[in-house]
Structures are given as structure tokens and as C-alpha cells.
């Protein structure tokens, strides 16, 4: 190696000209953290917008006139082995494989969703079901997960003015 190359390589080492290479991992870390913050912000913002519009839609359902929304489909009957709690108006039954979806309605307003869910869980408990869990957004919807006689889920939400939609999904 010539003396001039030795001197220039020595000066590069001592002057820190290679310093950007040493800070590259730090730059990557900063960029990754910034990207993570941006993605988290977008996720939270998107969720907030979704919740806002979903709740608006549920609130509007509770204010609209019932019209034909509360009319049972013709020929619909309660599936064998299923007993609906008193006060429910059967609207539809859909069967797919071992899953049965019972759609019904009951008198009530948005403010009643949690109480109606709790009353239905009590009535279903008398029929052999046990409550495994619940979730609720008062005024919008209330859910319960059931076990015992069969695995089931119960969802109560506004259908139309003064009527609530009750969905009972049974997995046999």
C-alpha cells in the first residue's frame, strides 16, 4: 500500500467518516418506531370512525318505523327441541348444518337491550342453558354466550321503533 493510501485510510478512521454506517441501526430503529406509531394511530382512528358510524346506524334502526321488519316469514316454525321464552315473536329460522339461527323480536327500546338480554338468559337457564359470558354496549346491543343444553349465543339489538331484534344461534 502506498503511503498516501495509508494516510488517507488512517484519516478516515480517525475523522469518523464512517460514522453514518455506525448510526444506521439507530436510524432504522427510529424509522421502525415511527412507522409503528403511525400504524397504531391509523388503527385507533379507523376503529373510532367505525364505532361512531356503527352506533349511528344502530340508533337509527331503533327510531325507524317497523313496517314489514317485524313480520314473520311465511311458514316459519320453531325448530324441534327449541322453546322460545315468552314474549318473543318468531320472525325467521335459518338452519345450516348443525347451526340453527332463530330470529325473533320483542317489545322494547334501545334502553332495554341489556335488561331484555338478562331476562332471556334467565328464561333460557330454566331450559337447561348456562351463561358462559356476556358483552354489552348499553343502548346499542347486548350479547351472551351460553352452554349447557347446547352451545349458543344470544344477541339483542334494536330492530325498529319499540321493537328489539333477538338472535339466538344454536350449535348442536
C-alpha positions as CSV (number, residue, x, y, z in Angstrom):
1,X,0.0,0.0,0.0
2,X,1.3,3.4,-0.9
3,X,2.0,5.9,1.9
4,X,-0.7,8.2,0.6
5,X,-3.4,5.5,0.7
6,X,-2.3,4.5,4.2
7,X,-2.6,8.1,5.4
8,X,-6.0,8.6,3.8
9,X,-7.4,5.3,5.3
10,X,-6.0,6.3,8.7
11,X,-7.6,9.7,8.4
12,X,-10.9,8.2,7.5
13,X,-10.8,6.0,10.6
14,X,-9.9,8.8,12.9
15,X,-12.1,11.5,11.4
16,X,-15.2,9.5,11.7
17,X,-16.2,9.5,8.0
18,X,-17.6,6.0,8.5
19,X,-19.9,7.3,11.4
20,X,-23.1,7.1,9.3
21,X,-22.6,3.4,9.0
22,X,-22.4,3.1,12.8
23,X,-25.7,5.1,13.2
24,X,-27.6,3.2,10.5
25,X,-29.1,0.7,13.1
26,X,-30.3,3.7,15.2
27,X,-31.9,5.3,12.1
28,X,-33.7,2.0,11.3
29,X,-34.9,1.8,14.8
30,X,-36.3,5.3,14.7
31,X,-38.0,4.7,11.4
32,X,-39.5,1.4,12.7
33,X,-40.8,3.1,15.8
34,X,-42.2,6.0,13.8
35,X,-43.9,3.5,11.4
36,X,-45.4,1.7,14.4
37,X,-46.8,4.9,15.9
38,X,-48.3,5.8,12.5
39,X,-49.9,2.4,12.1
40,X,-51.2,2.4,15.7
41,X,-52.7,5.9,15.1
42,X,-54.4,4.8,11.9
43,X,-55.8,1.7,13.6
44,X,-57.2,3.7,16.6
45,X,-58.6,6.4,14.3
46,X,-60.2,3.8,12.0
47,X,-61.7,2.0,14.9
48,X,-63.2,5.2,16.3
49,X,-64.7,6.2,13.0
50,X,-66.2,2.6,12.6
51,X,-67.7,2.7,16.1
52,X,-69.2,6.1,15.5
53,X,-70.9,5.1,12.3
54,X,-71.9,1.7,13.6
55,X,-73.6,3.3,16.6
56,X,-75.3,5.9,14.5
57,X,-76.8,3.1,12.3
58,X,-78.0,1.1,15.4
59,X,-79.5,4.3,16.8
60,X,-81.4,5.0,13.5
61,X,-82.7,1.4,13.5
62,X,-84.3,2.0,16.8
63,X,-86.1,5.1,15.5
64,X,-87.4,3.8,12.2
65,X,-91.0,2.6,11.7
66,X,-91.3,-1.2,11.8
67,X,-93.4,-1.6,8.6
68,X,-92.6,-5.2,7.5
69,X,-89.4,-5.6,9.6
70,X,-91.4,-7.2,12.4
71,X,-93.4,-9.5,10.1
72,X,-92.7,-13.3,10.4
73,X,-91.7,-15.1,7.2
74,X,-94.5,-17.3,6.0
75,X,-94.5,-20.9,7.3
76,X,-91.7,-20.3,9.9
77,X,-91.9,-22.6,12.9
78,X,-89.8,-23.1,15.9
79,X,-87.3,-25.9,15.4
80,X,-87.8,-29.1,17.2
81,X,-86.3,-29.1,20.7
82,X,-86.2,-25.3,20.9
83,X,-88.5,-23.5,23.3
84,X,-88.7,-19.7,22.9
85,X,-89.1,-17.7,26.0
86,X,-92.4,-16.0,26.5
87,X,-92.9,-12.6,24.8
88,X,-90.8,-13.4,21.7
89,X,-92.3,-13.1,18.3
90,X,-90.7,-15.6,15.9
91,X,-89.6,-13.9,12.6
92,X,-87.3,-16.4,10.9
93,X,-85.4,-19.7,11.4
94,X,-82.3,-20.5,9.3
95,X,-80.6,-23.9,9.5
96,X,-77.1,-24.6,8.1
97,X,-75.5,-27.9,9.0
98,X,-75.6,-28.2,12.8
99,X,-76.2,-24.5,13.3
100,X,-79.7,-23.0,13.8
101,X,-80.3,-19.3,13.8
102,X,-83.6,-18.2,15.4
103,X,-84.5,-14.6,14.7
104,X,-87.3,-13.1,16.8
105,X,-88.4,-9.8,18.1
106,X,-89.6,-8.5,21.4
107,X,-91.1,-5.3,22.7
108,X,-88.6,-2.8,23.9
109,X,-86.5,0.2,23.1
110,X,-82.7,0.9,22.8
111,X,-82.5,1.4,26.6
112,X,-83.9,-2.1,27.2
113,X,-81.3,-4.2,25.4
114,X,-79.4,-5.2,28.5
115,X,-82.5,-6.0,30.6
116,X,-84.1,-8.0,27.8
117,X,-80.8,-10.0,27.3
118,X,-80.7,-10.7,31.0
119,X,-84.4,-11.7,31.1
120,X,-83.9,-14.1,28.1
121,X,-80.7,-15.6,29.7
122,X,-82.8,-16.3,32.9
123,X,-85.6,-17.9,30.8
124,X,-83.0,-20.0,28.8
125,X,-81.4,-21.0,32.1
126,X,-84.6,-22.6,33.2
127,X,-84.5,-24.6,29.9
128,X,-81.0,-26.0,30.8
129,X,-78.7,-23.4,29.4
130,X,-75.9,-21.9,31.4
131,X,-74.3,-18.4,30.9
132,X,-70.7,-18.6,29.9
133,X,-70.1,-14.9,29.2
134,X,-71.6,-11.7,28.2
135,X,-70.8,-8.4,26.5
136,X,-72.8,-5.2,26.2
137,X,-72.9,-1.7,24.8
138,X,-76.0,-0.3,26.6
139,X,-78.4,1.3,24.2
140,X,-76.9,-0.5,21.2
141,X,-76.6,-4.2,21.8
142,X,-76.2,-6.9,24.4
143,X,-74.8,-10.4,23.9
144,X,-74.5,-13.6,25.9
145,X,-72.6,-16.8,25.3
146,X,-74.4,-19.9,26.6
147,X,-73.6,-23.6,27.2
148,X,-75.3,-26.5,28.8
149,X,-78.1,-27.9,26.6
150,X,-76.1,-26.7,23.5
151,X,-73.5,-24.1,22.7
152,X,-75.4,-21.0,21.9
153,X,-75.1,-17.2,21.6
154,X,-77.8,-14.6,22.1
155,X,-77.7,-11.1,20.7
156,X,-80.3,-8.3,21.4
157,X,-80.3,-5.0,19.4
158,X,-82.8,-2.5,18.1
159,X,-84.9,-3.7,15.2
160,X,-87.3,-0.7,14.8
161,X,-89.3,1.7,16.9
162,X,-90.3,0.0,20.2
163,X,-89.1,-3.5,19.0
164,X,-85.8,-5.3,19.6
165,X,-84.3,-8.0,17.4
166,X,-83.3,-11.2,19.3
167,X,-80.9,-13.6,17.6
168,X,-80.4,-17.0,19.1
169,X,-77.7,-19.1,17.4
170,X,-77.6,-22.7,18.5
171,X,-74.7,-25.1,17.6
172,X,-75.7,-28.7,18.2
